[in-house]
Amino acid sequence: MKNKSTSFIVVLQSIFFASTANADIVATTLSCKQNSLSWKAEFKIDKSRKTILGLRFFNYSDGRPDGRNIQSQGKSRVTLHNNGTVKWLAYGLYNDVNKFNRFEFYEMMGKLEMNGRPFAKCVVSPTRIVSRSTSSGKPTNASPAKSTSESTQQIFSQSTARYKTKKWSTEWTNPDGSKSKTNVTFSNKPNPDGRLGTYDWSNGRFLGIWLNKGAGFEGRWVQDKSGQRCKDLVGGSFYHGKAWFKLTSKRAFVGKWSYCNQEPKLDWVGWQ
């Protein structure tokens, strides 16, 4: 692991944390495996800003943190469950030849991706508090949160309310420019098999996470059959791709989709 990990780990001599006077700092650990290689990484997270402050990798001989801090590069983002466990995180690192790599971890799928492609299987530990805020107010130097209006607040809330569903009429654009329509049903909580939504096309289902209290979705669409077969298995199928959706009004959303691990560029819109 030490030899291969040089393309994944960049060691910096020091780490500069953002001001955290008004934010809880929590830590969580990813335990990952890539073929016969395994490692752990501890992340420090600004719970208020939902960003990664830094990370450090465990010493592989004794399982203890090696003490070397690494600063996340580019934009980082974290989404947490109501119980504080990490649901999704994204961050960037430069490797030893100064190439920038983008990483995303999906707790529901137990998968770490690098540059949009599967990289390792991972599980995440519950978060623990590193430092407690002294004030519950918004950090003075924090950027305003991007949010939708009250009327566009939710595709679905992540509250602890009872299980509920919402139905949408949708239309996506195919690679050849033609259009396909289907009915989509989203749920506020995952089904036992991890689905957050389904649609009427080859047992179509959505796996992923809600963003901004349900105002957006990011994850995967999965079908039993589709126009392109992928190399990796997601949700029990080789037919899948990336997708994201964002509300534009109380009864409409826009989004993009793609095949396999490509960047989503094809339109997918919905209305009620």
Secondary structure, 3 states (H helix, E strand, C coil): CCCHHHHCCCCCCCCCCCCCCCCCEEEEEEEEEECCEEEEEEEEEECCCCEEEEEEEECCCCCCECCCCECCEEEEEEEECCCCCEEEEEEEEECCCCCEEEEEEECCCCEEEECCEEEEEEEECCCEEEECCCCCCCCCCCCCCCCCCHHHCCCCCCCCCCCCEEEEEEEEECCCCCEEEEEEEEECCCCCCCCCEEECCCCEEEEEEEEHHHCEEEEEEEECCCCCCCCCCECCECEEEEEEEEEEECCEEEEEECCCCCCCCEEEEEEC
